[in-house]
Amino acid sequence: MESLTIGTLAKAAQVNLQTIRYYEREGLLPQPPRRPSGYRMFSSDSVRRVRFIKRAQELGFSLAEIKELLALRIDEERGSADVRTLAQGKIADIEQKIRTLQAMKKVLKKLSERCPGCGPISECPILESLDPKEYTQ
């Protein structure tokens, strides 16, 4: 099995060195053995693992969820149903975020329609809605 330096791993996985170090600190990459010189030597499998992590992040998985996905990959006692459950949970999270974003868009759209786009800034309905003059408890 080929050994890779951190720089070679980063280049092969198309990330920067800090990403590799961060994944190590977070426990997403196992601590690699070191040469007598102190250089860490990663296995060639590390490239695949880093790419897996990046792809999972692109799909919205948190680092904690990615740790769980990585653990599922090596636990032969667990099945694909466990992975599906995680994916369905992520879908539910995304759907909630979409609902929240749509509500935000609706409010901003209404505020934008109320703003004439001219006149003094002190009378801007958008700013007024963000900074109400009265405080209620």
C-alpha positions as CSV (number, residue, x, y, z in Angstrom):
1,M,0.0,0.0,0.0
2,E,1.4,3.4,-1.0
3,S,2.2,6.0,1.7
4,L,1.3,9.6,1.1
5,T,2.6,12.7,2.7
6,I,0.0,15.2,3.9
7,G,0.7,17.4,0.9
8,T,0.3,14.6,-1.6
9,L,-2.9,13.5,0.1
10,A,-4.3,17.0,0.0
11,K,-3.5,17.4,-3.7
12,A,-4.9,14.0,-4.6
13,A,-8.1,14.6,-2.6
14,Q,-8.3,18.2,-4.0
15,V,-8.4,19.9,-0.6
16,N,-5.9,22.1,1.2
17,L,-3.5,21.0,4.0
18,Q,-5.6,22.7,6.6
19,T,-8.6,20.5,5.7
20,I,-6.6,17.4,6.2
21,R,-5.3,18.7,9.6
22,Y,-8.9,19.6,10.6
23,Y,-10.2,16.2,9.7
24,E,-7.5,14.7,11.8
25,R,-8.3,16.8,14.8
26,E,-12.0,16.0,14.4
27,G,-11.3,12.3,14.3
28,L,-12.6,11.9,10.7
29,L,-9.1,10.7,9.6
30,P,-7.3,8.2,11.8
31,Q,-4.0,9.3,13.1
32,P,-1.4,8.0,10.5
33,P,1.9,6.5,11.4
34,R,4.9,8.8,11.4
35,R,8.3,8.4,9.8
36,P,11.3,8.8,12.0
37,S,11.6,12.3,10.6
38,G,8.1,13.1,12.1
39,Y,6.3,13.2,8.7
40,R,2.8,11.7,8.8
41,M,2.4,9.0,6.2
42,F,-1.2,8.4,5.1
43,S,-2.4,5.3,3.3
44,S,-3.7,5.6,-0.2
45,D,-7.2,4.8,1.2
46,S,-7.1,8.2,2.8
47,V,-7.7,9.9,-0.5
48,R,-11.0,8.0,-0.9
49,R,-12.0,8.8,2.7
50,V,-11.3,12.5,2.3
51,R,-13.3,12.6,-0.9
52,F,-16.1,10.8,0.9
53,I,-16.1,13.4,3.7
54,K,-16.2,16.3,1.2
55,R,-19.0,14.8,-0.8
56,A,-21.0,14.1,2.4
57,Q,-20.5,17.8,3.4
58,E,-21.7,18.9,0.0
59,L,-24.9,17.0,0.6
60,G,-25.4,18.8,3.9
61,F,-24.2,16.2,6.4
62,S,-22.6,17.6,9.6
63,L,-19.2,16.3,10.7
64,A,-20.9,14.3,13.5
65,E,-23.2,12.7,10.9
66,I,-20.2,12.0,8.7
67,K,-18.5,10.3,11.6
68,E,-21.6,8.1,11.9
69,L,-21.6,7.4,8.2
70,L,-17.9,6.4,8.3
71,A,-18.6,4.2,11.3
72,L,-21.5,2.5,9.4
73,R,-19.2,1.8,6.5
74,I,-17.0,-0.4,8.6
75,D,-19.6,-2.0,11.0
76,E,-20.7,-5.2,9.4
77,E,-23.4,-5.6,12.0
78,R,-25.3,-2.7,10.6
79,G,-27.2,-2.5,7.3
80,S,-28.0,-0.1,4.6
81,A,-31.3,0.7,6.5
82,D,-29.2,2.6,9.0
83,V,-27.7,4.7,6.2
84,R,-31.1,5.2,4.7
85,T,-32.4,6.4,8.1
86,L,-29.6,9.0,8.3
87,A,-30.3,10.1,4.7
88,Q,-34.1,10.5,5.5
89,G,-33.2,12.6,8.6
90,K,-31.1,14.8,6.4
91,I,-33.9,15.1,3.9
92,A,-36.2,16.2,6.7
93,D,-33.7,18.8,7.8
94,I,-33.3,20.2,4.3
95,E,-37.1,20.4,3.8
96,Q,-37.3,22.4,7.1
97,K,-34.6,24.7,5.9
98,I,-36.4,25.2,2.6
99,R,-39.6,26.1,4.4
100,T,-37.7,28.6,6.6
101,L,-36.0,30.1,3.5
102,Q,-39.4,30.4,1.7
103,A,-40.9,32.2,4.7
104,M,-37.9,34.6,4.8
105,K,-38.3,35.2,1.1
106,K,-42.0,35.9,1.4
107,V,-41.4,38.5,4.2
108,L,-38.6,40.2,2.3
109,K,-40.6,40.3,-0.9
110,K,-43.5,42.0,0.9
111,L,-41.1,44.5,2.5
112,S,-39.5,45.2,-0.9
113,E,-42.9,45.8,-2.4
114,R,-43.7,48.4,0.3
115,C,-40.5,50.2,-0.3
116,P,-40.8,52.9,-3.0
117,G,-37.1,53.0,-3.6
118,C,-36.9,56.7,-3.2
119,G,-37.1,59.2,-0.4
120,P,-35.2,59.5,2.9
121,I,-33.6,56.4,4.4
122,S,-35.2,57.2,7.7
123,E,-38.6,56.3,6.1
124,C,-37.5,53.0,4.6
125,P,-40.0,50.3,5.5
126,I,-37.4,47.6,5.2
127,L,-35.1,49.2,7.7
128,E,-38.1,50.1,10.0
129,S,-39.2,46.5,10.1
130,L,-35.7,45.4,11.1
131,D,-35.5,48.1,13.8
132,P,-38.9,48.7,15.5
133,K,-39.1,51.9,17.4
134,E,-41.0,50.5,20.3
135,Y,-39.8,47.8,22.7
136,T,-42.4,45.3,24.1
137,Q,-41.9,42.9,26.8
